Amino acid sequence: MKIFIYLVLIMISINPIYASDYDTNNVKNFIQYMKKEHNYDGDALLQLFSEIKTEERIKKFFKKAPERTLTWNGCDIKEKNCTNYKKLFVTKNNVTRGLEFWRENYSILKKAEEQYKIPAEIIISIIGIESKYGSRTGSFKTFDTLASLSLGPNKGRRAKFYRSELINFLLLCRENDLDPRSIRGSYAGALGKPQFISSSYRNYAVDFNNDKKIDLWNSNADVIGSVANYFSKHGWRYNQPVLSSINKGNISSLRTESKKSYKPSTSYAVYLSKGLKSIENINEDEKLSVIVRKEQSGDVFNFAHKNFYVITRYNRSRLYALAVHFLSVELREAKSQMERL
């Protein structure tokens, strides 16, 4: 019996046991890559792979979802498969909790605004939408998640992207003295209160409280500074608008323009030549795009400035950018009203 156990232990040491749905050669190649390119501890990484447990919940998030209508604020009450984006995020609760977050972190937000030139309400809106001000940062074990999406059973067309994120995750853990076993995030590997993916964590997260580490779970200073740095690095224009109203324009022209990219690439002068005009003062050489959103009263068109596009660098969804903008407007107005009382 002792001899049998001894032989089993030898076999395990030679051929580590991975989850049955992992390709052993892929795992070995990845470990060799990390050792060679990043001087990563191969034995430690081997142990991490041997401890992987397949997370069945991931599959339901990545399987083909039923057809749904995504709209800003135009769902008919009878439409069961319609998602009203505005009602998900621009809510009284999000505004109330956002004001609380603003009050509790006032000095840090002020410092971030002064240093990075990003409005406090934009930073707060991101944190509120991404993680409900830190109350929902994700329950998926990040190493297992990224390994599954890049090398394991949930490997798909974005495997290369998730492999890169797995590399960045392991490096950020080493750089910040984090245990990769204990880190949990979203089903797609997003981390902390701002839900940074691992590459964003390494490229944009900052130690804003100067404690020699970057903690996006427990340090509101690091969270606030990191979101501000992200927006600054992507070109936010301080004291410049996100959207401007369009008070004159042919509906047909507006619809045509709104179907184009929301990256601002057309000068206001060109829009003026097409009969599209804003009530706000806009320089004729400023690059804009046209954004449409569905409200209860019907379609509303706006000129979108560079700042709208910057929000989409955080999340590429046009609806997401609208949610961040309009929640920030609600927060600023609510704060101003409180200060007048």
C-alpha positions in Angstrom: 0.0 0.0 0.0 2.8 2.4 0.9 4.5 1.6 -2.4 1.3 2.4 -4.3 0.9 5.8 -2.6 4.5 6.6 -3.2 4.1 5.9 -7.0 1.0 8.0 -7.1 2.9 10.9 -5.5 5.7 10.5 -8.1 3.2 10.5 -10.9 1.6 13.7 -9.6 5.0 15.4 -9.3 5.8 14.6 -12.9 2.3 15.2 -14.4 0.5 17.8 -12.3 -3.2 17.4 -12.2 -5.1 20.2 -13.9 -8.8 20.5 -14.3 -9.8 17.8 -16.7 -10.9 20.3 -19.3 -7.5 22.1 -19.6 -5.0 21.2 -22.3 -1.8 20.2 -20.5 0.5 21.3 -23.3 -1.1 24.8 -23.4 -0.7 25.2 -19.6 2.9 24.0 -19.7 3.7 26.4 -22.6 2.1 29.3 -20.7 4.2 28.5 -17.6 7.4 28.3 -19.6 6.5 31.7 -21.2 6.0 33.3 -17.8 9.3 31.9 -16.5 11.3 33.0 -19.6 9.7 36.4 -20.4 8.8 37.6 -16.9 11.1 35.5 -14.6 7.9 34.3 -12.9 8.1 31.5 -10.3 7.2 28.4 -12.4 6.5 26.2 -9.4 4.2 28.7 -7.8 2.3 29.0 -11.1 2.2 25.3 -11.5 0.6 25.1 -8.1 -2.0 27.7 -9.1 -3.0 25.7 -12.1 -3.3 22.5 -10.1 -5.8 24.2 -7.7 -8.1 25.5 -10.4 -11.8 24.6 -9.9 -14.1 24.9 -12.9 -16.6 27.7 -12.4 -19.9 26.7 -13.9 -21.4 30.1 -13.5 -19.1 31.6 -16.2 -20.8 29.6 -19.0 -24.2 31.3 -18.5 -22.6 34.7 -18.9 -20.9 33.9 -22.1 -23.5 31.7 -23.8 -25.6 33.4 -26.5 -28.2 35.5 -24.8 -31.8 35.8 -26.0 -32.5 38.7 -28.3 -33.1 41.9 -26.3 -33.8 45.5 -27.1 -31.4 47.9 -25.5 -32.7 51.4 -25.2 -31.9 54.5 -23.3 -35.4 55.3 -21.9 -37.9 54.0 -24.4 -39.1 50.6 -23.4 -42.8 50.0 -23.9 -44.3 48.6 -20.7 -45.4 45.4 -22.6 -41.9 44.7 -23.9 -40.5 41.9 -21.8 -37.2 41.7 -23.6 -36.4 45.4 -23.5 -33.7 46.9 -21.2 -34.2 50.5 -20.1 -30.6 51.6 -19.5 -31.5 54.9 -17.8 -33.6 53.2 -15.2 -30.8 50.8 -14.4 -28.3 53.5 -13.5 -29.6 57.0 -13.3 -31.6 56.3 -10.2 -32.5 58.1 -7.0 -30.6 55.5 -5.0 -27.5 56.0 -7.1 -27.7 59.7 -6.7 -28.2 59.4 -2.9 -25.3 57.0 -2.4 -23.2 59.1 -4.8 -23.7 62.2 -2.6 -22.7 60.1 0.4 -19.6 59.0 -1.4 -18.9 62.6 -2.3 -19.2 63.8 1.2 -17.1 61.0 2.7 -14.3 61.4 0.2 -14.6 65.1 -0.5 -10.9 66.0 0.1 -9.6 63.1 -2.0 -12.0 64.0 -4.9 -11.0 67.6 -4.7 -7.3 66.6 -4.8 -8.0 64.4 -7.8 -9.9 67.1 -9.6 -7.1 69.6 -9.0 -4.3 67.2 -10.1 -6.0 65.4 -13.0 -8.6 67.9 -14.1 -11.5 65.4 -14.0 -14.8 66.5 -12.4 -15.7 64.7 -9.1 -19.1 63.8 -10.4 -17.7 61.9 -13.3 -15.4 59.9 -11.1 -18.3 59.1 -8.7 -20.6 58.1 -11.6 -18.0 55.6 -12.8 -17.6 54.0 -9.4 -21.4 54.0 -8.8 -22.2 52.4 -12.2 -19.3 49.9 -12.1 -19.7 48.5 -8.6 -22.5 50.3 -6.7 -19.8 52.3 -4.9 -17.8 49.3 -4.0 -20.6 47.0 -2.8 -20.4 44.7 -5.9 -16.8 44.0 -7.0 -17.4 40.5 -8.1 -17.2 37.0 -6.6 -15.4 35.1 -9.3 -11.8 33.9 -8.5 -9.9 36.0 -11.0 -7.0 33.6 -11.8 -9.4 30.7 -12.5 -11.6 33.0 -14.6 -8.9 34.3 -16.8 -7.3 30.8 -17.1 -10.6 29.3 -18.1 -11.2 32.0 -20.7 -7.8 31.8 -22.2 -6.6 28.2 -21.8 -9.5 26.3 -20.5 -13.1 25.2 -21.0 -14.4 28.7 -21.8 -11.8 29.5 -24.3 -13.3 31.3 -27.3 -12.6 33.9 -30.0 -11.2 36.3 -27.4 -8.8 33.8 -25.9 -5.8 35.9 -27.0 -7.1 38.9 -25.1 -7.8 36.9 -22.0 -4.3 35.3 -22.2 -2.9 38.8 -22.2 -5.1 39.7 -19.2 -4.0 36.6 -17.3 -0.3 37.7 -17.8 -1.1 41.2 -16.6 -3.0 39.8 -13.6 -0.1 37.7 -12.5 2.3 40.6 -12.9 0.1 43.1 -11.0 -0.2 40.6 -8.2 3.5 40.3 -8.0 4.0 44.1 -8.3 1.5 44.9 -5.5 2.2 41.9 -3.3 -1.2 40.4 -3.8 -2.0 36.7 -3.5 -3.5 35.6 -6.8 -5.5 33.0 -5.0 -7.5 35.5 -3.0 -8.4 38.0 -5.7 -11.9 38.0 -6.9 -13.6 40.0 -9.6 -16.3 39.9 -12.3 -17.0 37.0 -14.6 -14.8 38.6 -17.2 -11.9 39.4 -14.8 -12.7 43.1 -13.9 -11.2 44.1 -10.6 -12.1 46.3 -7.6 -14.4 49.3 -7.2 -13.6 50.8 -10.6 -13.7 47.3 -12.3 -10.4 47.8 -14.1 -9.2 44.9 -16.2 -5.7 43.8 -15.3 -3.9 45.6 -18.1 -5.7 48.9 -17.1 -4.8 48.2 -13.5 -1.1 48.1 -14.4 -1.2 51.0 -16.9 -3.5 53.5 -15.2 -4.0 52.6 -11.5 -2.1 54.9 -9.1 -1.0 54.9 -5.5 -2.9 58.1 -4.6 -2.5 57.8 -0.8 1.3 57.2 -1.0 1.3 53.9 1.0 3.6 52.2 -1.5 0.8 49.9 -2.9 -2.2 50.2 -5.2 -5.4 48.8 -3.7 -8.5 49.2 -5.8 -10.7 47.3 -3.3 -10.0 49.0 0.0 -8.4 52.4 -0.7 -10.9 55.0 -1.9 -8.0 57.3 -2.5 -6.4 54.8 -5.0 -9.8 54.2 -6.6 -10.5 57.9 -7.1 -7.0 58.7 -8.3 -6.9 55.8 -10.7 -10.2 56.6 -12.4 -9.1 60.3 -12.7 -5.8 59.2 -14.1 -7.5 56.9 -16.6 -9.7 59.7 -17.9 -6.8 62.2 -18.0 -4.7 59.8 -20.0 -7.5 59.3 -22.5 -7.8 63.0 -23.2 -10.6 64.4 -21.0 -11.1 68.2 -21.6 -11.7 70.0 -18.4 -14.6 72.4 -18.2 -15.7 71.3 -21.6 -19.1 69.8 -22.4 -20.0 66.2 -23.0 -23.2 66.8 -25.0 -24.7 69.9 -26.7 -28.3 70.3 -27.7 -29.3 70.4 -31.3 -32.2 72.9 -31.8 -32.2 73.0 -35.5 -31.9 70.3 -38.1 -33.6 68.0 -40.5 -34.7 64.7 -38.9 -33.5 62.7 -41.9 -30.1 64.3 -41.7 -29.9 63.8 -38.0 -30.7 60.1 -38.3 -28.1 59.6 -41.0 -25.4 61.4 -38.9 -26.3 59.4 -35.8 -25.6 56.1 -37.5 -22.0 57.1 -38.0 -19.2 56.5 -35.4 -19.5 58.4 -32.2 -15.9 59.3 -32.4 -15.9 63.0 -33.0 -14.6 63.4 -36.6 -16.8 66.0 -38.3 -16.3 69.7 -37.7 -19.2 71.8 -36.5 -18.8 73.9 -39.7 -19.7 70.9 -41.7 -22.8 70.2 -39.6 -23.8 73.8 -40.0 -23.6 73.5 -43.8 -26.0 70.6 -43.4 -28.5 72.7 -41.5 -27.6 71.2 -38.1 -27.2 73.8 -35.4 -26.8 74.0 -31.6 -28.2 76.6 -29.2 -24.8 76.5 -27.4 -21.7 78.3 -28.7 -19.4 75.8 -30.4 -16.3 76.6 -32.3 -16.8 75.9 -36.0 -13.5 73.8 -36.2 -14.4 71.6 -33.2 -14.9 68.0 -34.1 -18.2 66.4 -33.1 -20.5 63.5 -33.7 -24.3 63.1 -33.5 -25.8 60.9 -30.8 -29.4 59.8 -30.6 -31.2 58.5 -27.6 -34.7 57.3 -27.1 -36.7 59.1 -24.4 -40.3 58.6 -23.4 -41.2 61.6 -25.6 -39.3 60.2 -28.6 -35.9 60.4 -30.1 -33.5 63.1 -28.9 -30.4 64.2 -30.8 -27.3 65.8 -29.4 -23.8 66.8 -30.6 -21.3 64.7 -28.8 -17.9 66.3 -27.9 -14.5 64.7 -27.2 -15.5 64.1 -23.6 -18.3 61.7 -24.6 -15.9 59.7 -26.6 -13.5 59.6 -23.7 -16.2 58.0 -21.5 -16.5 55.3 -24.2 -12.8 54.5 -23.7 -13.8 53.1 -20.3 -16.7 51.1 -21.8 -17.4 51.2 -25.5 -21.2 51.3 -25.1 -22.9 54.5 -26.2 -25.6 53.7 -23.6 -22.9 53.4 -20.9 -21.5 56.8 -21.8 -25.0 58.3 -21.6 -25.5 56.7 -18.2 -22.2 58.1 -16.8 -23.0 61.6 -18.2 -26.6 61.9 -17.0 -25.8 60.4 -13.6 -23.0 62.9 -13.2 -25.5 65.7 -14.1 -27.9 64.5 -11.5 -25.1 64.3 -8.9 -23.9 67.8 -9.6 -27.4 69.3 -9.5 -28.3 67.5 -6.3 -25.1 68.7 -4.6 -25.7 72.3 -5.8 -29.2 72.1 -4.4 -28.0 70.9 -1.0 -25.4 73.7 -0.8 -28.2 76.3 -1.5 -30.2 75.0 1.5 
